């Protein structure tokens, strides 16, 4: 387990999140993850699970996992479409989407910390 949120761990999470969102784009044949037909029913909920696992692995800054996993959509969008005219709207949307994911990641980190103390 990662004891704290080290830059290398955060970079690895960003890369893993980017790969995840690119796979989403490829599977649903879209340029932007949130354009996927199954975004709200499958892909976004799976990002909660990814962030929770990462949050449990780095409990001191678990909330960062939610932000990173969600924000990883932005480089995917940029790579697939360039910087669109609505780029700032996309950044704002990612910020809003990151809030509940960060909460789940923080809860996972808190739970992991309590579980480790109980052992």
Steps between C-alpha positions, in 0.01 A plus 500: 500500500605857437556680830432846360421671173842507339541681169586174323183335635291797393654494153436125475137560599467775239637267232275214613201734501589625152530145371162418657327796337663430164374142517153642571530716187616207291230262623218748446660656190493858625761775521410617849424261787181677608360463148486123554149357510585304816686785674246555780395138538837323480815700436460782755392256776805282423717810552367512858631147552840587351527809719393304809769238442762770447371695801534194721856455374598859587283590800683819602382681190232263377277779370763575234423166338151616409626822348773326303283218366232746392740762363673231292212546255644837398826378342302226323259757364790722397680213327186389317359838396758769562397793713136552410317830523324377812823401679430713808153348528665158494740602777208630706304181437795289615527710815134436582523130414809463720322607820300180567783279372740674739255447784489127431880485477534692829255261667698203368821651636340565838362145512836352403673700773251382763532141383881515525480644853263224605749231405 
